[in-house]
Structure formats: structure tokens, C-alpha cells
Amino acid sequence: MKQYKTVHINVFMVLPLDQNNVELNDEYSEMATSVTDYKNTCVNFIHEISKDYLEWVYYYKLPMAEDNKRRTTIADVVHKTSVWINNAANTIKGVDVIMNDGIQKMAEATAGYPFQIGVFVNKKSSYTTVNNGSININLKSVGRFTRKTKLGFYQKNTQFRIETTGTAFFDKDNIILDEFGFMNINLKLNALQCVASDVISFTIIVVETEKNMETDRRGVTTIIKIM
């Protein structure tokens, strides 16, 4: 079993914990001789762990088109995460935020999306840049057949996953928990205390329901760099 650095991610929607509990020792970041050294370590780690996700895609025995879609998405996440680690991070904490964002995105790609979800910041998804302040997040989703969708919880008492080099939080006044036939709502992410070069990664969970019962759920992860 490979030994990795601790990565705090929630993969409840994808894999059994005993299969993907790829925890590393925090000593890796503590032993890094420089940010550049740590970037190289984490880029290599992203490439290595992607192989585990690709193995799970193979395990699912999906139709060819869906199999190719998930594999292509995982490869894209590996590439973009590596670019962001090298170009957007200037601290070890920043590298961790971007690396964990990439791992979360690979988990989501492995699970796939049985119903439609879109998370947009400045009309862009997954990766974007903004000025600090109140960040508008547009969330759209549509359930299958006659099913509805609603905002879910990342963990039992945690609405959203947020990891950042600065300070950021969702404005609770903008959180709507209603069910929608077509969800098109706006959330507000408060990043007033962030400064240029801070990075924020967050995950939004959407639940699909039928007759007030949950039928499925998926997460969408986005990373933002403050300019």
C-alpha cells in the first residue's frame, strides 16, 4: 500500500473509505525544503493517485462513451491541478488547497453525474479568478424524469466544504433549502478578508429527490484564485 500525505477529502459519493483512504503523513509538508520542492511532490502525487480513480472507472464497467467521459475528465483534472499548483500557489498551504481540490474533483469525475448540475463563478466552472469581496455563485440543477433537486449537506452538520489560504465563508442569508423542478439560485461567498494570491476551494452538494425522498446526490468542486 502506497504511503501518502494526509488529504482531507470527502469521497462518500464515490468510493468505499477503505479503498480510497489514501492518508499521508503531514511530515511530507513539514519536511519540504521549499515551496518548489513541495509543489513537485504534490504534482507527482496527483498523477499517482489518478491511477486509483481510473482503476475505479474500469471497475464500474460503464458504457464506452461514459467510460471515456470520466477518464477524460480525470486526465483534465490532473493537468489543470498540476498547472494551478505550479502557477497559482506561493505557499505550502496554497499547494495543499489546490491539491485537495484536484483530488475532490477526481472523486466527483469517478462518480459521474446522473443528473445535471452546474456551478458558475463569473460564468466559468471549476476554475476561475475573482477580485476579493462578495463572490456570487450561480447554482443550477435539474433532476431526472419528474424528480426535483435541492441544496444538500457536505457532512451531517456542514453545508459546504471550504478550504482556503485566507478566510472565506458562505453567507447564510442566501442559502435556500427548497426543492426545485429547475434549480437556479445564487449563493454568496464572503471573501472580504482574502488578499491577492489567496486560493479558495469549495464543494457544493446537490441532492436529487422524488416524493420528498433522496434518490441521489453529487458534489461539484470549484477553485478560485483571488487577484
N, C-alpha and C positions, 0 to 999 in steps of 0.2 A: 504494500500500500504506500502510495506516494505521500510524503510529508510536505505540507504547505503552510503558509502563513494564515493566521486567523482571518476569516472572511465572514462578516456578519450579514447574511442574506436570508431571505425567506423564500423557500422554494416549495411551499406547501402545495402549490398549484401544479407542480411538475413531477418531482421525484421523491421516492422514499428517503427519509433522512439518513438511514443507514447507508444508502448508496452514495449520496452527494454531500455528506457531512465532511467536506474536504478542509478541515480546520488546520491552520498553520500556527506555528508558534510566533507570538509577537516579537520574539527575538530577532526575526528577519529584518524588521524595520529598525529595531534598536541597533543592529549590527551593521546597518548600511553606512558605508564610509562617506557617501554623498548622495544628494538627491538624484544625480545622474545614475549612480550605481543602483539605487533603489528602483528607478524607472526601468532600467534594463532587466532587473529581477522580475518586476511585475509584468512587463511586456512578455517575457518568456513564460511566466505563469499563466497569463491569459491564453496564450497559444496552447499550452499543455492542457489546461482544464477544458478547453473547447473540444478536445478529443473525447472527453467523457460525455459531453452533451450530444455529440454526433453519434456516439455509441447508443445512446438512448433513443435517438431518432430512428436508428436502424432497428432497435428492439421493437418499436411500435409497429413495424411492417405496414407503413402507410401507403396509400396510392402514390404512384410515381410523382405526380405533379405536386402533391402536398409534401412528400419527402424532399423533393428538390427545393421547394419554397423554404422549408425550415432549415435545410443545410445552407442555402444561400444566405439566409438571414443571419445565421450564426457566424458564417465567414465574414459578413459585412460588419457585424458587431466586433469581431476580433480586430479587423482592420481599423475601424474608427476608434475603438478604445485605445489601441496602440498609438494612433495619431494624437489623440487627446492627452494621453499620458505624457507623450514627448513634448507636445506643444502648449498644453493648457495648464499643466501642473508646475508649480515652482516650489512646492514644499512636499515633504513626505506625506503629510495629511492629505494634500491635494491628490497625490498619486493614489492613496487608499480610496478616496471618494470615487475617483474615475474608474479604478479597477473594480470596485464593488458594483458600480453602476453597470459595467460591462458584464459582470457575472450575472447580475439580476436580469439583464436583457437577454442573455443566452438562455437562462432558465425559461423565460417567457417565450422565446422563439421555439424552444424544445416542446413546450406545451401546445403551442399553436393557438389560434383564435377561432373558436367555433361560432362566435357571434362578433359583430362589428364594434370596434372601439377605436376612437381617435382622441389623442391628447395633443393640443396645439398651443404653442407659445410663439407669438409673432408669426402665426400661420405656418410654423415649422413644427415638425415632430421629432422626438427622440434626442436631437442635439441642437442647441441654439445658444445665442448670446443675447444679453439684455443689459440695460443700464440698471443700477440698483434702484430700489424703490418698491412700489406695489406692482407685482407682476401678475398680469391677467393670464389665466389658464382656461382655455376652452375645451370642455369635455363633451364628446358626442358618442352615442352608442345606440345600437338597435338590436333587439333580441331576435331570435329565430321564431318563425311562424307567428303566433299571436302572443309570444312571451314579451315581458317588459324587462327593463333594466333599471338599476339604481346604484347609487354610490355605496361601496362596501367598506369593510374594515381590513386593514393590512394584518393586524393581530387583534385579539379579543378587545383590548382597550386602547388600541392605537389605530386611528383612522388612516393615516398616511405614513409611509416610510420616507424619512428625510435624513440625508447625510450631507453635511456641508462643512467647508473650511471656515465659514463665518457663522452668522446667526440668521436663521430663516424659519418661518412657521406659517401655517395656513390660517387665514382669517376665518374664525368660526362663524361669523355672521353671514358668510356667503355659502355655507355648507347646506345643501338641500338633500334630504334623505328620501324624498318621494320616489315612487316608481313612475317610469315614463314609457310610453309606447315608442317615442323617439326622444332620447335624452339629448339636450343641447343646453348645457349650463356653463356658467363661468365661475371659477374659483379664484381667490386672491391669495397669492403667496407674498408674505411680507418679508422683503429683503432689505429694509431700510438700513440695517446695521452692517450689511455687507459692503465690501470695498472692491475696487477693481482687482481682478485676478482671482477672486473667490469663486469656487465652484459649488453648485448645489445639485444634488441628485435626489429625485423623489419618485415614489411609486404610488399610483392611484389604482385602487381595486374597484372593478365594476362587477356587480352581481346580476345574473340573469334569473328572472323569476317567472313562475307560472302559478296562478291562483294563490298568490302570496307565499309560495314555497320556492326556495332557492333551487335552481336546476343546474347552475354552473357559475363559475367565477373566473375572472382573469385579471392580471395586473399589467399595467403599462408604465414603463420607467422612462423618465426624461432627465437629461442633464443640461444644466445651464451654466454658462460662464458669465460672470459679471464683468462688464467692460468699463 
